[in-house]
Amino acid sequence: MSCLSQQKDAADILIAITPIVISVFLLLLTRRQAKINEEKLRLDLYNRRFEIYSRALDYFQALVLYDASPELQTDLMILRKTFIKSCEESQFLFEKKSGIYELLKEMHTKSFERTGFKEISQQLAKTGAVDEVTNGFTKSEETLQWFSDATSKLRDKMAPYLNFHKLAA
């Protein structure tokens, strides 16, 4: 009889411990899932932020090569459209104090100095407006230099957000 009693006691203990073991297991599983979700969020934020930086670089490179040909005008319009979307998206992905949105907006505004000159320079040259062409060319080149400096500033401003090892969700 005592053997049956011991078996019943062991079964009662097992029945009592099982929910505790399951609860601990579920707690560990939940913590692991939370950590995975946090890492996924970090990766998603990194990808979205890096895409903004990448689109700014693509836009700058297009401005360097821009010559107002119809083919490049179409390409630039596509890049400008994605750049504008990125600029607007940056408001939601970066803190206001970072200054990233403001810098991107300024880059967009300044880009018209380059494209505007390129689009009218041939017409000005045909009319003999040498001074306007020279001044426009100088301004266009200064704009490119400004863009080069601005992309460096953008990289510096975005660095804390793109350092994946230190990035917090």
N, C-alpha and C positions, 0 to 999 in steps of 0.2 A: 503494500500500500504506500509506503513511503516513497517508493520509486515513482509511482504515479503522481504523488503529491509534488515531488521535485520536478517532474516533467510539466505539471500544470503551472507551478511557480515559474519555471523557465519560460513557458509559453506566455504567461502573463507579463513577465518582464520584457520579452521580445515585442509583445503587442504594445506595451507602454513606450518602449524606446523607438520603435519604427517611425512614428510621426515626428519625433525629435530629429532623427537621422535624416528623414526626408526634408524637413524644414531647413536644416543646416545645408543640405545639398542644394536646395532651391535658392537659399540665400547666396551661396557661393556662385551659383549659376547666374543669378540676377546681377550680382556685382560684376561678373565677367562680361555679361551682355552690356551693362552700363558703360564699362570701359571700352568695349568695342564700338559702341555708339558714339562715345566721346572722340575716339580716334577717327571715326568716319567723318564726324563733323569737322574736325581739324583738317582732314584731307580735302573735304569739299570746300571749306573756306580758302585753303591754300590754292586750290585749283582755280576758283573763281577770281581770287585776287591776282594770281599770276597771269591769268588770261587778260585782265585789264592792263597789266604792265606790258604784256606781249603785244596787245593791240596798239598801245601807244608807240612802241618801237616800230611796228609795221607801218604805222601812219607816218612816223618820222622818215623812215626809209623811202616810202613812196614820195614824200615831199622832196627828198634829195634827188630822186630820179625824174621828178615831174618835169615835163617839157610842153604841156598843153596840147599834145597830140590827142585826137579823139579816143584812141585806144587807152591811153593813160588817164584821160579824163574819166572814162568809165570805171577803170580800176580804182582811181582815187575816190570816186563817189561811193563805191562799195566799201572801201576802207574807212572813209569818213563816216559813213552810216554806222559801221560797227564800232568805230571809235566814240561816236556820240553816245551810243548805247552803253558802252563801257564807262564813259564819263558819268552818265546818269546813275549807273549801277554802283559806282564808287561811293555815292552818298550813303548807301546802305551797308557797305562792307568795311568802311573805314570810319574812324572817329572824326568828327568835325575838326578837332584841334590838330589833326595830322596835316591838314592843308592839302591833301591829295586831290580832292574834288576841285578846289580852287585852281590848283596848278594845271590839272587836266583841262578845265574850262579856258584858262589862259592859253594853253597850247592850241586849243581849237580855234580861238579867236585869232591868234598870231598866224595860224596856218594860211589864212586868207591873204596875208601880206605876200607870201610866197606864190600862191596859186594865182592871185589877182595879177601880179606883175607878169608872171609867165604867160597868162592868157592875153594880155594887151601889149606885150613887148614887141611883137612882130608888127602890129599895127602902128605903134609909135615909131618904130624904125623906118617903116615905109613912108611915114609923113615927114621924116627928117628931124624928129624931136630927139636929137642926140642927148641933150642934157637930161631929159626925162628918162630916157633909156638907161643912161649911166647912173642916175640917182636911183632909179627903180632896181637896177641890178645890184647896186651897193646895198640897198635896203633889203633886197631878197637874200643876199648872202649873209647880212647881219642877222636876219630872221633864222636862217639855217644854223648859224652859230648859237643864237639864243636857244633854238630847239635842242641842239646838242647839249648845252648846259642844263636845259630843263629836264632832259631825259636822265642826266646824272642826278639832278635834284630829286626827280621822281623815284629813282632807284634808292636813294638814301632815305626818302620819306617812307617808301614801301618796305624797306629792309626789315623793320621789326615785325611786319605782318607776313613776311615771306620766309622768315627764319623758321623752318618747319620743326626744328628740334626744340625751339623755345615757344612755339606758337601755342597759345591757349585757345580753347574753343569759345 
